[in-house]
Each structure stands twice: as C-alpha cells, then as structure tokens.
C-alpha cells in the first residue's frame, strides 16, 4: 500500500500522519533507518505529535524537512552525508540531564543531536527530552488560558519568574507563601515541590515554614533552618544547611560550601523518597542555620 502524502497536518482520521520519512526513501541506507527509529521514539513519547514536511527547496530535492509539532515545533529531522541531525526548537530551555545534545550548543534557543552511523541513542532519555519539549511548548498556552479566565487583573497578580524560572515570592512566614512558591514552580518542578514539601512535613512534624531569598525554608523553632529548595533552569536544588553531618552525605558540595550540602534533581531523575525522608529526619534533629 502506498504511503499517504503529507500534504496536511493530519490525515482525515485526525491522527498523525503514518510516515514522515517518505521523502528520504531514496537514501535507502542507515540514515533512513536512523530517522525512522527516532521518529518511532518521538511518537511513543507523544502519540498526539503532529507530523509534516516544511521548507521544500532544491537543496533538499523539494522533499522538505520532517517537522514534529505539539503546541509549536518540537523538533526537526535532517539527513546529511555523515549524520542525522535532530534539532529541538526550544532545546536550550529544556532539561537534558543525559546530555544528548551535542551540536548547536552556543545559541539561546535551539539545541541539536548529531547521530552518526552505528551510534546508539538512549531511548528512555530521548523520550524524556521529547516530553520536556512538549511540556515547555504547552506551558505558555496553559498560562494564556489561565490569564484569560482570570480576567484583566490576572497578569498583575501573576508570580514573576526570575532567572532560571525561580518564582519571586516576598519574604514571609508560614505555609501560605511556601505553597504560593510551589504553585508557581514551572512545569514538572511544581509537582516535585509538592512531593518535597509533603516529605518534609511528614518527617519533621514540628517544622516551621517561611520564604526567604525567593526560596522555601524549613526549620525547627529554636534550632534554625535545616533544609531549603530552589528552582534552576534544568533542575531543583535541595539544600541541607548541615548536610555535611548527614549520612550518607548528599552529593553536592564544594570546599567553600562548608557544612552545606545539596542534591540537584532533574526531570528524568527518580526521586528517592526513602533517602530524602532519612535526610530530613537527620537534619531536623541537628542544630540548624540561624541567619
């Protein structure tokens, strides 16, 4: 059966087009196989992905460039003599803990993967990258809808995101400012913030909360603060103020950090709740940090 032409965003069924690689069939080599393989992973990561071909010109034999989109372009696929290049339109703004991006690393927006003949790609990490790109594309649309529902005053009340996407919350004591911070954490980080907050409260029942320096702080009355977390572009940093005394010692730290130790949690990481709870219990029993 002849493959359908990609002359629209979707087929008449409303589902994504069945193949985006028809224009590469004349290659008939590892490049076609590689692009097919990566396409399959893209659709596994997001079955609602839209496929099409764009930018038809003589340099690509008028076949165009494969493009995958969901609320905006996610990535494109191009074949060259020695590589298959997958370029993520917003690659600089999504987490890449497995460091799959190895090309176009200098810009402020795009990032690319150059795949050579015989090279294996971490399928799990690649699908996580695609999901992160879709989530990034979807976030502005969600915010716009929320603003529209909330009315004209919504933007005035919206939480400002600082460098790295960290929410700007005024200095205040209590649970309310901490929950406001967590709710404003962008994308997947908000859910992680809820889990961290729950672990801390569960394992330190007498905990007091506050926001200081645009970060949630947790402490024990009379002992000082023992843990905090902060949003960065690709991860959330959980900082134990007396972390050097914990067992095992959290992995982050330098000679200049003295007693402070931390752990950076990326989107694709599996949060070890048991270990986090262990650290919280230990930290809550130690003398904390008093500014």
Legacy VTK file of the C-alpha trace (Angstrom):
# vtk DataFile Version 3.0
C-alpha trace
ASCII
DATASET POLYDATA
POINTS 291 float
0.000 0.000 0.000
1.310 3.387 -0.953
2.099 5.725 1.964
-0.198 8.755 2.314
1.152 12.110 1.217
1.986 14.549 3.974
0.086 17.470 2.500
-1.712 18.431 5.703
-1.073 18.457 9.426
-3.099 15.306 9.980
-4.812 12.630 7.923
-8.554 12.641 7.516
-8.777 10.333 10.534
-7.426 13.135 12.737
-4.413 11.030 13.714
-0.797 11.972 12.987
0.486 11.085 9.524
1.723 7.489 9.347
5.192 8.260 7.961
7.185 11.436 7.781
10.160 9.841 6.097
8.695 9.237 2.643
10.961 11.930 1.238
14.032 10.064 2.467
13.255 6.729 0.841
15.773 7.416 -1.910
18.514 7.300 0.745
17.978 3.604 1.375
20.734 3.413 3.980
21.475 3.851 7.689
20.254 7.454 7.612
16.719 6.432 6.651
16.746 3.685 9.286
18.006 6.089 11.935
15.388 8.732 11.158
12.684 6.030 11.183
13.901 4.816 14.574
13.949 8.303 16.089
10.524 9.061 14.641
9.128 5.972 16.370
10.544 7.152 19.705
9.062 10.628 19.180
5.589 9.149 18.666
5.997 6.812 21.626
6.824 9.825 23.788
3.840 11.806 22.478
1.222 9.962 20.377
-0.519 13.299 19.717
2.506 14.684 17.901
1.722 16.319 14.547
3.965 15.445 11.603
4.522 17.336 8.390
7.155 18.410 5.909
8.188 22.033 5.577
10.645 24.217 3.730
10.721 22.378 0.405
13.584 23.683 -1.733
16.128 22.456 -4.285
18.749 21.797 -1.603
16.550 19.042 -0.141
15.321 17.814 -3.535
11.987 19.556 -2.891
11.070 16.877 -0.334
11.169 19.291 2.592
12.280 18.792 6.192
10.434 16.454 8.597
8.883 18.509 11.410
7.236 17.274 14.616
4.975 19.712 16.454
2.770 19.924 19.547
1.695 23.444 20.529
4.610 24.625 18.413
7.601 22.945 16.810
9.222 20.297 18.986
11.991 19.177 16.634
13.042 18.704 13.032
14.946 15.870 11.364
17.561 16.365 8.666
19.904 13.956 6.920
23.428 14.843 5.877
26.227 12.785 4.406
27.656 11.683 7.745
24.946 12.473 10.305
21.246 12.528 11.020
20.500 15.802 12.816
17.559 16.276 15.149
17.138 19.939 16.089
14.931 20.928 19.049
13.444 24.375 18.531
13.469 25.213 22.275
16.333 22.907 23.231
18.202 25.496 25.281
15.189 25.802 27.588
14.537 22.151 28.393
16.418 19.806 30.751
18.943 17.431 29.182
20.425 15.514 32.139
21.730 12.727 29.846
23.470 15.311 27.651
22.034 14.056 24.380
22.512 17.470 22.774
25.926 17.562 21.105
25.502 20.240 18.435
24.283 23.861 18.121
25.193 24.400 21.762
26.031 28.109 21.540
22.618 29.643 20.833
19.910 30.811 23.216
17.125 28.707 21.706
17.999 25.674 19.588
19.929 22.551 20.506
20.660 19.605 18.236
21.643 15.940 18.281
24.022 14.684 15.595
23.657 10.911 15.217
26.427 9.090 13.324
26.263 5.711 11.618
26.132 2.878 14.142
25.588 5.221 17.092
23.104 4.111 19.741
20.795 6.662 21.357
19.463 6.250 24.900
15.776 5.703 24.062
14.490 6.469 27.552
16.460 9.706 27.803
15.423 10.765 24.295
11.731 10.238 25.024
12.116 12.254 28.222
13.660 15.022 26.124
10.686 14.988 23.741
8.232 15.080 26.651
10.091 18.013 28.182
9.931 19.888 24.863
6.183 19.277 24.588
5.687 20.402 28.194
7.665 23.560 27.502
5.567 24.306 24.421
2.350 23.682 26.352
3.175 25.884 29.337
2.641 29.288 27.659
-0.657 28.126 26.214
-1.834 26.997 29.641
-0.794 30.293 31.204
-2.565 32.273 28.494
-5.794 30.341 29.090
-5.497 30.872 32.823
-4.949 34.597 32.331
-7.973 34.806 30.044
-10.185 33.025 32.576
-8.921 35.102 35.471
-9.691 38.364 33.711
-7.814 41.619 33.054
-6.210 41.764 36.508
-4.621 38.310 36.218
-1.236 39.470 34.946
-0.896 41.971 37.740
-1.348 39.145 40.284
0.806 36.574 38.466
4.020 35.412 40.151
7.109 36.679 38.381
9.666 34.038 37.414
13.259 35.093 37.966
16.407 33.759 36.337
16.194 30.015 35.783
12.416 30.049 36.301
12.598 30.556 40.075
9.377 32.118 41.459
9.671 35.539 43.071
7.820 35.360 46.397
8.061 38.065 49.023
9.708 37.267 52.348
7.052 35.835 54.668
6.487 33.212 57.365
4.055 30.311 57.344
2.721 27.685 54.957
0.871 30.074 52.602
3.937 31.717 50.985
5.588 28.302 50.618
2.500 26.931 48.847
2.435 30.026 46.602
6.054 29.333 45.661
5.351 25.660 44.933
2.284 26.502 42.815
4.394 28.930 40.751
7.238 26.472 40.127
7.196 25.934 36.342
6.236 22.662 34.677
7.250 19.366 36.294
9.035 21.211 39.104
5.743 22.150 40.817
4.815 18.501 41.322
8.302 17.825 42.654
7.886 20.778 45.048
4.651 19.267 46.386
6.375 15.926 46.968
9.324 17.553 48.740
7.016 19.628 50.944
4.998 16.521 51.876
8.148 14.515 52.711
9.477 17.311 54.929
6.196 17.799 56.803
5.725 14.054 57.261
9.196 13.505 58.683
9.525 16.722 60.710
6.081 17.206 62.316
7.148 20.317 64.255
8.523 22.036 61.172
8.030 25.768 60.631
7.997 27.222 57.135
8.931 30.511 55.524
10.081 32.031 52.255
13.473 33.709 52.346
15.528 34.893 49.355
12.836 33.556 46.992
13.172 30.010 48.356
11.087 27.917 50.778
12.903 27.321 54.076
12.031 24.681 56.667
13.206 24.764 60.267
12.559 23.846 63.878
11.734 26.566 66.393
14.848 27.465 68.377
17.144 25.351 66.148
17.188 27.325 62.896
16.612 26.297 59.281
17.644 22.822 58.161
16.536 22.487 54.503
15.529 24.639 51.538
14.963 24.202 47.807
15.344 26.477 44.791
14.403 26.316 41.097
17.048 26.401 38.377
16.538 26.078 34.630
17.084 22.330 34.394
16.753 21.138 37.962
15.593 21.809 41.507
18.336 22.132 44.130
17.509 20.727 47.578
19.942 22.184 50.134
20.627 20.803 53.602
22.165 23.527 55.752
24.011 20.994 57.950
24.349 18.469 55.151
27.959 17.574 55.918
26.746 15.869 59.101
24.167 13.705 57.298
24.753 10.038 56.466
25.151 9.405 53.660
26.318 12.927 52.840
24.260 14.474 49.989
26.333 14.513 46.777
26.543 18.276 46.112
29.170 20.399 47.805
32.453 22.261 47.419
35.299 23.342 49.667
33.644 26.744 50.005
30.234 25.373 50.991
31.430 24.446 54.495
28.661 22.411 56.235
26.132 22.915 53.420
25.416 20.011 51.080
22.778 19.568 48.374
21.277 17.346 45.712
20.163 18.515 42.253
17.019 16.800 40.971
16.381 16.742 37.201
13.108 15.928 35.458
14.174 12.437 34.416
15.509 11.539 37.873
13.643 9.134 40.106
13.182 10.842 43.463
14.387 8.504 46.205
11.723 9.395 48.771
13.116 6.961 51.346
16.548 8.580 51.223
15.070 12.088 51.233
12.967 11.230 54.288
16.069 9.844 56.024
17.970 13.070 55.377
15.056 15.215 56.581
14.778 13.275 59.855
18.507 13.611 60.479
18.636 17.297 59.506
15.643 18.214 61.672
17.409 16.744 64.732
20.616 18.739 64.171
21.333 22.374 65.024
20.211 24.364 62.008
21.257 27.592 60.371
20.261 30.837 62.081
20.852 33.894 59.841
LINES 1 292
291 0 1 2 3 4 5 6 7 8 9 10 11 12 13 14 15 16 17 18 19 20 21 22 23 24 25 26 27 28 29 30 31 32 33 34 35 36 37 38 39 40 41 42 43 44 45 46 47 48 49 50 51 52 53 54 55 56 57 58 59 60 61 62 63 64 65 66 67 68 69 70 71 72 73 74 75 76 77 78 79 80 81 82 83 84 85 86 87 88 89 90 91 92 93 94 95 96 97 98 99 100 101 102 103 104 105 106 107 108 109 110 111 112 113 114 115 116 117 118 119 120 121 122 123 124 125 126 127 128 129 130 131 132 133 134 135 136 137 138 139 140 141 142 143 144 145 146 147 148 149 150 151 152 153 154 155 156 157 158 159 160 161 162 163 164 165 166 167 168 169 170 171 172 173 174 175 176 177 178 179 180 181 182 183 184 185 186 187 188 189 190 191 192 193 194 195 196 197 198 199 200 201 202 203 204 205 206 207 208 209 210 211 212 213 214 215 216 217 218 219 220 221 222 223 224 225 226 227 228 229 230 231 232 233 234 235 236 237 238 239 240 241 242 243 244 245 246 247 248 249 250 251 252 253 254 255 256 257 258 259 260 261 262 263 264 265 266 267 268 269 270 271 272 273 274 275 276 277 278 279 280 281 282 283 284 285 286 287 288 289 290
